[in-house]
Amino acid sequence: MENFALSQVLFQHYNEYLEKSFTNRFFKHSLIVKNIEKYLKNPYFSVFDSSLSVQEREIFAIKVGKGETKILLWSQMHGDEPTATQAIFDIFNFLSQNDELNFFREKIFENLSLYFVPMLNPDGAEKFKRTNALNIDLNRDALSSTSPESKFLKNLHAKIQPEICFNLHDQAKYYAVGKTKIPAAMSFLAPSFDEERNINENRAKAMKLIAKMSETLHKFIPQKISRYSDEYLPIAFGDFLQTSKSATILIESGFFHKDNEKQFIRKLNFVAILMSFDSIISKYFENEKIEKYFDIPLNKKEGIFDVILRNAKIQTEKEIFTADISFNKVETYDVENQCYTTKDVVANVGDLSNFGAYFDIDAKDFSPIFYENLELEKETSLLKTLIL
Ligand SMILES: [Zn+2]
């Protein structure tokens, strides 16, 4: 099947592979263990290695396939970044099924050895926080490897010596695609291995594969893909591993309007990662040009707000003036009950013509807003009257 046709089929038939036990982002390690047990009944799946987190939750490296090309993928090294973990189990479901895509599955089993670490930071996930139980950011622990979780990943990488690594994260919803006002749905990085951001064989390979994955995703989310800054960060895992024999790719799950639990972004991960396997097997991506990687627009941090009221009238004691007002919806998590509440805060007042928003509203006909209600970073009830 031609590359594009395959991605279409995966996209359209995704629901057949969806792992239904995940319904929101607050799932915990116990669900991961339960799901892994299910797959281990399948002879194609095995536990390659395992270890314990600080609070002694078991971390698994699951092996699938018996091919020559080794690929290592890990997710959720930041406990509050769970999108790709769910996609990994969707991929497990895909690999376990028996349907008209068997030709693709068999190609994967024959050509690739896949090593998945879903949820590298189970203690962080338990509290839905970035760091581990020692408050260490695992993605800043590549060199010192103080945490058992980082040690496990580093040793696992040394044992496997994979050709390609996928480091799977979530990014904040407020990144824009380059200079546009479009939120980044997916973001990629081929991390640097030195201060000069040189391109060696590994990094070039990562760039070409990203170019290919981005081309595939553009069919589903045109203009919504960006590129993460490649500033060298030697203590981060991607940068650290790019100096080894592995080409390393960072995927950041961004955000899509009205997809709060990021289930659509999860689906994009599913398609992008499976299609990357197809590209690796067929070596399609090797013909890509590195320039195509650099053509992906850079992420613009804080380029997007939750809400912008444009041309709002603001009333002071002396006059009425016109300005744009942005708001963000700050979430507070109730991890026990797997839910959250939001409060609206005023983020910015002024000319926001270079910024985008999930709710972009022309407020020129709205009644004036009193300036004392626009204190920055303070909770506001202004949006409630607009039912947003
Ligand atoms: Zn992260």
Residues whose N, C-alpha, C, O or C-beta is under 5 A from the ligand:
A	BS01	ZN	H78 E81 H169 D170
